[in-house]
Amino acid sequence: MDVKSRRKISRKNGRKSRGPKTRLGLSRSSQNARRHGLAVALSHDPSFGPAIDQLANAIAGENIDPVRHNIARQFAEAQLDLVRIRSTRTDILADDSLRKINVTRKELKAISRSYRAKIRATNDFVEATFLMDECEHAILTVKSEPLSHEKGIGLIINKLNGLERYERRALSRRNKTLHSLSEYDEHKALGLPWP
């Protein structure tokens, strides 16, 4: 195959893969980031401000070192973002469109709401993680009749795949800030300046 025909084929294939072109497709894809609201940073959501401050203060301790407090605040944001993402995952698992449920949607939402309130009330992220797992288990064990295996699994996978990127990013941020916090404490213990 010569260079001209390869270029022609490449251009043709390139035109196919540039996203939606119709007005409906463009408007639908422009709303992708708003689907679950996870693209918005927690620092921009005023409802999470007190929780971030409370967790940051608990991590930073009574020492009023502004640098350590700033790192602790970044850690708190990443941890609470992780809680928010896992809460969204729980909501997806509770979605009655994934199965024929013998209980009402109202009862499922009540389970999810009660666990979400417990998670927000705690400032211990280990306890919050256990509560999230407990909530997922409670929702998954509700008396239900699954859809056909392929359809149910396909729906769940599609919805959960969208969350995976956010969860990996939040975990990475949390681990980096935890590492920074330990490095900062080591520098302070040795009397070295912090970069």
N, C-alpha and C positions, 0 to 999 in steps of 0.2 A: 504494500500500500504506500503510495507516495505521500509527500508532506502536505500537498494541497487537499487531498481527500481526507487526511487525518484531521487537519484544521477544520474542515467543513463539518465533519462528524462531531468534533469537540464543541464547536459553536452551537450546533443543533442540540446536543446534550446539555450544554450550559444554559440554554434558554429554557429548558424544561425544569431546571432545578433552582429557580430563583424565587420560589415562594408563590403565594396566591396573587392573582392579577385582577380578578373580578372585584367589584365594589363590596360584595358580600364577604368574599374571602379576606379581603384586606381589613374590613371592619372586625371580623371575627378574630383574626390573628393579632390585631392591635390590642385586644382585650385579654390576651393570654396571661400576662403578668398580673392581672387583677383577679384571676380565677379564684385564688385562695388567699391573696394578700400577703404571701410570705416574702415577696420581693421588697417589701417596705421594712426598713431597719427599725428595730425596737426603739431606738433612741428618738425616732420620729413619731412614735405612738405614745401620746401622753398617758394613756391608761397603764402602761408598763413602767412609767417613771418611778413611782414609789417602790415597786418590787425590785427594780434594778438597784436603787439606792440602798434598800434594806439588805439585799444579798451582798452588795459591794462592801457595805459597812461591816457585815458579819465576816467577810473574807479578809478585809484589810485590818481588822482588829481595832483596838483602841488607839493604836499609834496613828497620829494624824499626819503621816507622811504623804504629801500630795502625789508624789510619783507612784508610790505603792497603791494608793487609793485609786488612781487613774487606771493602773493595770488591773486592779480588782474589779473596777467598774466594767472594763472591757470583757473580763472573764464572766461577770454576771450577765452582761448582755448576750454573750454567746450561749451561756447555759440556759437562760430563759428563752432564747430563740430556739434552742433544741427542744425545750419543753413545749413551745408553741407548735413546732413542726410535728412532734410526736402526738400532740393533741389533735392536730389536723388529720394525722394518719388514723387515729382512733375514730374520728368522725367518719372517715372513709369506710373503715371496717364496720361501722354502725349503720351505714347507709342501707336502707331497706331495698334499694333498687338492685342490690347484689344478691338478694335471696327472697324467697317467699316466706315472710315472717309470720309466725302465729301470734306474736304480740304486736301491739300498736306502735306506730312510729313515735307517739308521744312517750311511751314507756322507755323506748330506746334513748330518746333525747334526754329523758330524766336521768337515766343511768350516766350518760355522758356528762350532763350538766353537774351532777353531784360530784363526780370524780374531778371534773375541771375545777370546781370550787375548792376541793381538798388540795389539789395540786397548787393552785394559786395561793392558798392560805399558808402552805409550808414554805420555809426559807431554807430547808435542807434539800439540796438537789438530789441526794441519794434516795431520800424518802419519796421525792417527786417522781423519780425514775421508777421506783417500785409501784407507786400508785398508778403510773401510766400503764405498766405491764398488767397490773391487776384489772384496770379498766378494760384493756383490750381483751383479756381473758373473759371478763364478765359479759362483754358484748358478743364475743364469738361463741359463747356457750348458751346464748339465748335460744329457746326452742325455735328452730327454723328449719325450713325445707329448702335446700340449696337449688339454685337454677341448674340447668345442665352444666356439667363439669367445665366444658370448654368455654361456655359463655360467662359463667361466674368468675372463673380464673382469669379470663381475658379482661373483664371489666376491672377486677381488682388490680391486676398487673399494670394496666394502663394508668389507673389513678395513682398507684403507689410509685410508679416510675417518675412521675413528675415531682414527687417529694424527695426522691433520693438525692438529687443534686443539692437541694437546700440543706438536707441533713448532713451530707458530707462536708459542705462548706461550713456549717455551724460547728461541727465536730473539729474541723481543722482550726477554726478560729479559737475555739475553746482550748485546744491542746497547745496552740502557740502562746496564748496568754498565760496558761498555766506554767509553761516553760519559762516565759519572760518573768513571771512572778518568782519562780525559784531562783533564776539567775540574779534577779534584783536582790533577793535576800542574801545570796552568797556574796555579791559585791559589797553589800552593806556590812555583812559580818567580817569581811576581810578588810574593810575600810577603803575599798577601791571606788573610784567615781563611776557613776552609772552613765552610760553613753546617751 
